[in-house]
Amino acid sequence: MKKKLLLTLALTCLFGAATPFYAASTYAASNNSTTAPSTDNASEDVSEDTEDLLSEVAPALRAEAQGLLDYGDALTAIATYEEKAVDTYNDYRYITSANRKQAYAAMTYTVIPSYTKFVAGLKQIKPANAELAKIHNKYIKAATLQLEALNLFKKYVASSKLNVSVLSQANQKITAGMNELNAYKAAVEKYSAKFEQ
């Protein structure tokens, strides 16, 4: 049963909000074709009551476990901004002269404003303890890098003359953001493991 608690806590934090931007947007003149890995944005259905979950945690760790659950709830509350940005961004992964203007409009009016709200929401979250706050800062750093990448991608599609060097810069930021996100996920998993004991 404790493994179920660990899984629930980890899923609450890791999949309440996911950052599935992928590098390598392409354009029609390129010979490089890429396919984004599939993402599952569906959140796990947690049917057990919080009290039941916390009853399985050592009494000395219950307040900290509650803090982790609260943190997961805070992430879930802002996840719609991220999902909207990601879903719209992924609609414009292959840029052609026919869809460039629509991509620019989507970046300007949907993707960047939505993701900016998500990053602002992340910055407003105040985790319950210093250890979780340190982990959360990794998420903020990852999301900030992703936002920088999105702004570069907007710059890339702003002109009919697509500048591959700008796309390359965006992809480098996306990669750096994904690396930071992976570090965040690993830190959350390690942090969550203490509640399994």
Disulfide bonds with the S-S distance in Angstrom:
none
